[in-house]
Amino acid sequence: MFNLLKISTGKIFIYFYSFIIIFSFVIFICVSLFLYKNFYQTITQSQEVLVLRREVAIEDININKFEEIVEKIEKKTELRQAGYFINFR
């Protein structure tokens, strides 16, 4: 049968081994991408969260005091009526 196709058993083994090597390389690339996306990036993002958490203010914000300060600023920036009229003639 092999004589009809003129393919020797040596060529069959070469094709088979080259197919196995290429297939293994593709599987290795896919596994590497999977691990990079699902593990390495997750670990680096969690490290960034920890770094950002350290940079955030440690003390709690007193919301009542904040609102009081905002009200004072708004009151200070309101337009006030002058009790007199200036004539520029």
Secondary structure as UniProt FT lines:
FT   HELIX           2..5
FT   HELIX           9..35
FT   HELIX           36..40
FT   HELIX           41..55
FT   HELIX           63..77
//
